Amino acid sequence: MNVQTAIPATIDLTTIKGRQQAAWSSGDYAVVGTTLQIVGESLCEAIDLRSNQRVLDVAAGNGNATLAAARRFADVVSTDYVAALLERGRARANADHLAVTFKEADAEALPFDDGSFDVVLSTFGVMFTPNQEQAAKELLRVCRPGGKIGLANWTPESFIGQLFKTIGKYVPPAPGVKSPALWGTRAHLEALFGAEAVVVAESRHFVFRYKSPDHWLEIFRGYYGPVLKAFAAIDPEARVALEKDIRALLDRFNTARDGTVVVPSEYLEVIITRKG
């Protein structure tokens, strides 16, 4: 790729990745991830997935895009660097009698030959890699010429984008590491992929639906690794302030007026066609 890596050499990417892996391994992301299933279904339709295609799901979590592709009778390989999440995906696939290959793998060093897949997918996954240029390079490398890469990425302005911005006030990200929300901007996607592919991105919304703000906070604080780890990393006074800020964010985005939570969060549905 004709992209210069912008991460300073002084940054220890291995350490950063290890911390991220620990965060996503904590709690139980599957409790939140299962609610996002519709995004994987929508992405497979947008990419016009066919039953005769070989598909790779990168940073698959508990398998939303994986299951959506398998339901369309594609030949699917599901990868993540958190083994426990792959096990959750395997259990879901088994329950639905879907044939899927599961393999532990790092999105920045995929263990597959060049051009191995017709379609490469990632829903709210690869966007969290610390070395974004390397991750994009890997997605392109394993996708065959003429093949497609389908992504779902939270935008910076979205509820989740703002949630991470709020967390960052209390637990600042490592210096020099780019925001994951950049993957939710068309300009950054063009910078990552445009030299070797055609990028098309459409704004979509996923709606978080929970019983109440208390319920949402209970789930995310208990099971969503980045939120769980943020609260664990700060002192009790800061925890009170962070909770207050998160509740204010929920109130700002919540469209429900009956005590429940109905929070739309914008994401980009991205179809990238690798040039032949």
C-alpha positions in Angstrom: 0.0 0.0 0.0 1.1 3.5 -0.7 0.4 4.7 2.8 3.1 5.8 5.3 2.6 4.4 8.8 2.0 7.5 11.0 2.6 5.8 14.4 5.8 7.0 16.0 8.5 4.4 16.4 8.6 5.1 20.2 5.2 3.6 20.7 5.2 0.1 22.0 2.4 -1.4 19.8 2.8 -4.8 21.4 2.1 -3.5 24.8 -0.8 -1.4 23.6 -2.3 -4.4 21.8 -1.9 -6.5 24.9 -3.8 -4.0 26.9 -6.6 -3.9 24.3 -6.8 -7.6 24.2 -7.1 -7.7 28.0 -9.9 -5.1 27.8 -11.9 -7.0 25.2 -11.3 -10.3 27.1 -12.7 -8.8 30.3 -16.4 -8.9 31.1 -18.3 -10.7 28.4 -18.6 -8.7 25.2 -21.0 -11.3 23.8 -23.7 -9.9 26.0 -23.5 -6.7 24.1 -22.4 -8.1 20.8 -25.4 -10.4 20.4 -27.7 -7.4 20.3 -25.8 -6.1 17.2 -26.7 -9.1 15.0 -28.8 -7.0 12.6 -25.6 -5.1 11.5 -24.0 -8.2 10.2 -27.2 -9.2 8.3 -27.4 -5.7 6.7 -23.7 -5.8 5.8 -24.0 -9.1 4.0 -26.9 -7.8 2.0 -25.1 -4.6 1.2 -22.1 -6.6 -0.1 -24.4 -8.9 -2.1 -22.9 -11.9 -0.6 -23.2 -15.2 -2.6 -23.3 -18.8 -1.5 -20.3 -19.7 -3.6 -17.9 -17.3 -2.0 -15.1 -17.8 0.6 -15.6 -15.3 3.4 -13.3 -14.1 6.2 -14.7 -12.4 9.3 -11.9 -10.3 11.0 -12.1 -9.3 14.7 -15.3 -11.2 14.6 -16.2 -11.0 18.3 -19.0 -13.5 19.0 -19.7 -13.8 15.3 -22.5 -11.5 14.1 -21.1 -11.1 10.5 -19.9 -14.7 10.7 -23.4 -16.1 11.3 -24.9 -13.8 8.7 -22.6 -15.0 6.1 -23.0 -18.6 7.1 -26.8 -18.2 6.9 -26.2 -17.4 3.2 -24.4 -20.7 2.8 -21.0 -19.1 2.1 -17.7 -20.8 3.2 -16.9 -18.8 6.3 -13.8 -18.5 8.4 -14.3 -16.5 11.7 -11.2 -15.0 13.5 -10.5 -13.0 16.6 -7.6 -12.6 19.0 -9.9 -13.3 22.0 -10.4 -17.1 22.1 -13.3 -16.9 24.5 -15.3 -14.8 22.0 -14.6 -17.4 19.3 -16.0 -20.0 21.6 -19.2 -18.0 22.0 -19.4 -17.7 18.2 -18.9 -21.4 17.8 -21.7 -22.1 20.3 -24.0 -19.8 18.3 -23.1 -21.5 15.0 -23.6 -25.0 16.5 -27.0 -24.0 17.9 -28.1 -22.9 14.4 -26.4 -25.9 12.7 -24.2 -23.6 10.6 -20.8 -24.7 9.2 -18.1 -22.2 10.2 -14.3 -22.5 10.7 -13.1 -20.7 13.8 -9.4 -19.6 14.1 -7.7 -17.4 16.6 -5.9 -14.6 14.7 -4.5 -11.1 15.0 -6.1 -8.7 12.5 -2.7 -7.1 11.9 -1.1 -10.4 11.0 -3.7 -12.6 9.4 -2.5 -16.2 8.9 -3.8 -16.6 5.4 -2.3 -16.5 1.9 -2.6 -13.5 -0.4 -6.0 -13.3 -2.1 -7.5 -16.2 -0.1 -11.0 -14.8 0.2 -13.7 -13.4 -2.1 -15.1 -11.3 0.8 -13.6 -10.0 4.0 -15.9 -8.6 6.7 -15.5 -6.8 10.0 -18.3 -5.3 12.1 -17.1 -2.9 14.9 -13.9 -5.0 15.1 -10.9 -4.1 12.9 -11.5 -0.4 13.7 -10.0 -1.0 17.2 -6.6 -2.2 16.0 -3.8 0.0 17.2 -1.9 0.0 13.9 -4.6 1.0 11.5 -2.4 1.1 8.4 -1.2 -2.4 9.0 -4.7 -3.7 9.6 -6.0 -2.2 6.4 -3.0 -3.6 4.5 -3.9 -7.1 5.8 -7.5 -6.8 4.8 -6.5 -5.9 1.3 -3.8 -8.6 1.2 -6.1 -11.5 2.0 -8.9 -10.3 -0.3 -8.5 -11.4 -3.9 -8.4 -8.7 -6.7 -11.9 -7.8 -7.6 -13.1 -9.1 -4.2 -14.9 -7.0 -1.6 -14.2 -5.8 2.0 -17.3 -5.0 4.1 -17.0 -3.0 7.2 -19.3 -1.5 9.9 -17.5 1.3 11.8 -18.9 3.7 14.4 -18.5 7.4 13.4 -16.9 10.0 15.7 -20.2 11.8 16.1 -22.1 8.6 17.0 -23.2 7.6 20.5 -20.4 5.0 20.7 -17.9 7.5 19.3 -18.9 10.0 22.0 -18.8 7.3 24.6 -15.2 6.5 23.8 -14.4 10.3 23.8 -16.0 10.6 27.3 -14.0 7.6 28.6 -10.9 9.2 27.1 -11.3 12.2 29.5 -10.7 9.8 32.4 -8.5 7.2 30.9 -6.5 8.9 28.1 -5.5 6.7 25.1 -1.8 6.0 24.5 -0.1 9.0 22.9 0.2 8.8 19.1 -2.3 6.0 18.6 -5.1 7.1 16.3 -8.7 7.1 17.4 -10.7 4.1 16.3 -13.5 6.4 15.3 -11.4 7.6 12.3 -12.5 4.4 10.6 -16.0 6.0 10.7 -14.9 8.8 8.4 -14.8 8.7 4.6 -11.6 10.6 4.3 -9.7 8.2 6.5 -11.1 5.2 4.7 -9.9 6.7 1.4 -6.5 7.3 2.9 -6.3 3.7 4.1 -7.7 1.9 1.0 -8.2 4.4 -1.8 -4.9 3.7 -3.6 -5.8 0.0 -4.1 -9.6 -0.1 -4.0 -12.9 1.7 -4.6 -14.5 2.8 -1.4 -18.3 3.3 -1.0 -19.6 4.3 2.5 -23.2 4.9 3.6 -24.5 6.3 6.9 -26.5 3.8 8.9 -27.8 3.7 12.5 -27.9 0.9 15.0 -30.4 1.5 17.8 -29.5 0.4 21.3 -32.6 -0.7 23.2 -32.5 -1.3 26.9 -34.9 -1.3 29.8 -33.6 1.9 31.4 -30.4 4.0 31.7 -29.6 2.0 34.8 -30.0 -1.2 32.8 -27.8 0.1 30.0 -25.1 1.1 32.5 -25.3 -2.2 34.3 -24.7 -4.1 31.1 -22.0 -2.0 29.7 -20.2 -1.5 33.0 -20.4 -5.2 33.7 -19.7 -6.8 30.3 -18.3 -4.2 27.8 -14.6 -4.5 28.3 -13.5 -0.8 27.5 -16.2 0.6 29.9 -15.5 -2.1 32.6 -11.7 -1.4 32.4 -12.2 2.4 32.5 -14.2 2.2 35.7 -11.6 -0.2 37.2 -8.7 2.1 36.3 -9.8 5.2 38.1 -10.4 6.2 41.8 -13.9 6.2 43.4 -14.4 10.0 43.0 -13.6 9.8 39.3 -15.9 6.8 38.9 -18.8 9.0 40.2 -17.9 11.7 37.7 -17.5 9.2 34.8 -20.9 7.7 35.5 -22.5 11.2 35.7 -21.0 12.0 32.3 -22.1 8.7 30.7 -25.7 9.3 32.1 -25.7 12.7 30.5 -24.6 11.2 27.2 -27.3 8.6 27.4 -29.9 11.4 28.1 -28.6 13.4 25.1 -29.0 10.6 22.7 -32.0 8.8 24.1 -35.1 9.3 22.0 -37.4 7.4 24.4 -39.6 9.2 26.8 -41.1 6.2 28.6 -38.2 5.4 30.9 -36.6 3.0 28.5 -33.4 3.5 26.4 -33.7 3.9 22.6 -30.4 5.3 21.5 -29.5 5.5 17.8 -25.8 5.3 17.1 -24.5 6.2 13.6 -22.1 3.9 11.8 -20.6 3.7 8.3 -21.6 0.7 6.2 -18.5 0.4 4.0 -18.1 -1.6 0.8 -14.5 -1.6 -0.5 -13.8 -3.3 -3.9 -10.2 -4.2 -4.4 -8.8 -3.2 -7.8 -7.9 -6.0 -10.1 
